[in-house]
């Protein structure tokens, strides 16, 4: 049920972030609140993203506590995470809040892994998430939460600034976990293919 709520919350968050980008780019002041850095759409998107991220944490914690891992969860939990995170990354990349290189690594890796999962699912095999992939998702969500609430008006202007380092640091770490977990998955699948 928590996975389903994340699947529902993800498009809501993405829509609000897109509306935030649109109202900023068209300089409409109608929805500005608190300060010039925030508007209503940004905060609503942040709230939806935070709730969805919390359901991911809660879902994982309950699954471990009750040892209740289902086939549905193995398939749809990673997809719900990717919908939330990659949809937000795409909007933030368009809004110039995320470095294109980092977003590209994260999104392309996920697309390739989803295709691999689909092929294996057709063979009646489910690829469970590994620890480094979970670290990737956790640092992605944390990095996006930093961008949403700590740097709401941040825009990538130069790579070598302190603000870029702080705003993109967790996402950079996530891209490292992304590449490492991808290589680990390939190794697991290659080993599985030989047995």
N, C-alpha and C positions, 0 to 999 in steps of 0.2 A: 504494500500500500504506500509506503514511503517513496518507493521508486516511481510509482504512478504520480504522486504529488509533485515530484521533481520534474517529471515529464510535462506536467501542466504548468508549473512555475517557470520553467525555462523560457518558453516563448513570451510569457508575460514580462519577464526581466528584459529580454532582448528587445521587445517592442518599446518598453519605456526608455531603454538606453538609446534606441534609434530616434525616438521622439525628442529626447534630450539633445542628441546631436543635431537634429533638424532645427529645433528652436534656437540653439546656439548659433548654427551656421546662418540662419535667417535673421538673427538678432532680434527675435521677438521677446520682449521683456515681460510678457503676460504671466508667465509661470515662474518668475524669479522669486525665491524665498530665502530667508536668512541672510544671505550675502550674494554677491555677484557670482560666486563660485558654484552655488547650488541652484537647482531649480526643482520644481515638483517632480518632473519626470525622472530626473537623476536619482532623487531620494526614493521614489517608488521602485525604480529599477534596482537600486541598492538593497531595498527591503526584500524584494522578491528574490534577488540573488542570494542574500544572506539566509533567508528561510530555506531555499533550495539547498544551499551548501550545508546548513545544519541538518537537513533530512538525510544527506549523504553520510555525514558523521554518525548520526543516530542509527541509521540503517546498518552501517558496518558494525557499530558497537553492539546492537541487539543481535545481529547475526552471529557474532563471536560469542556473546554471552549465552545465547540459547542454542548455539551450534545448529542454527537453522539456515542453511544455505540451500536455496532452491535453484532449479534449472532456470526458472523465470528470472531470478535475481542475477544469476551468472550472465545471462544474455542481456537483459534490459538495464541493469544497474550501470554498466559501463556506457551504454548508449545514452542513458539519461544524463550522466556526467558530461559526456561529449557534447550533447545538444546544448546544455547550459553553458559550458566553458567555451566551446568553439564558436557558438553563436555570439557570445559576449565578446570574444576575441576579434571576430570579424567586424563587429560594430566599432570596437575600440581602435582597430587598425584603420578603419575608414575615418574615424574621428582623430587620428594621429595621437592616440594615447598609448599605443603599444608599438614597439619597434617591429617593422615588417619582417625582419629576419627571424625574430623570436616567434612571432605569430605563425609564420610559414612553417617553421620546424614543428611546432606543436600541432598545427592543423593537418599538415601532410602526413605526419606519423600516424595520427588517429585515423585518417582516411584509409591509409594502407592497412592498418591493423583491422579496421572494420571489414575491409574486403577479404582479408585472410580469415577472420572470424566467420564470415558468411560462407566461404568455401568449406571450412571445417564443419559448420553447422549443417550444411547439406549432406555431409558424410556422417551426420549424427554424433559429432564430437563437439564438445563445448570447451573453449579456451578460458580457463579461470584467470582472474587478475592476479598478477604477481606483486610482491612487495614494492619493487621499484616503480611499478605502474601506479600503485596506490600513493606513493610519495609524490609522483608526478602530479596526480590529480590534486592532492592536498596542497602542494606548493602553488599550483595554478590557481586554485580557488583563493588561497591566502594572498597571492600576488594581485589578483583581480580585486579582492576586497581592499587591499592597500590603495590601489588606483581609485577605487570608487569613493572611499571615505577619507583617505589622507591626502590624495592628490586629485581632487575632483575636476580641477580646471587644467590639469597637466596636458601639455602637447609636446610631442617629440620635435625638438628643434635642432638639437645637437646630441651626438652620442656621448661626448666626453664632458658631461656636466654632473655635478653632485646630485641634482634632482633626478636626472635620468638613472644614475646608479641606484638611488633609493627606490624610485618608482618601478624600475624594471628588474631589480635584483632577484626577487623571488621568482619572477617569470623566467629569468635567465637560468636559475637553478632548476626550474621545472623543465626547461628545454634540455638540460643535461640529463636529468632523470628520464626524459622522453626518449632520448637517443640510446641511453644505456638499457632501458627496459625493452626497447624495440630489438636491440641486438640479443638480449636474453630470450625474448619470445622466439626469434628466428632460430636460436640455438636449441630451444626446447622443441620446436616444431621439427627441426632437422633430426634431432634425437628420436622423437616420436615416429618420424617417417621411416627410420631404419629398424624400428622394432615392430 
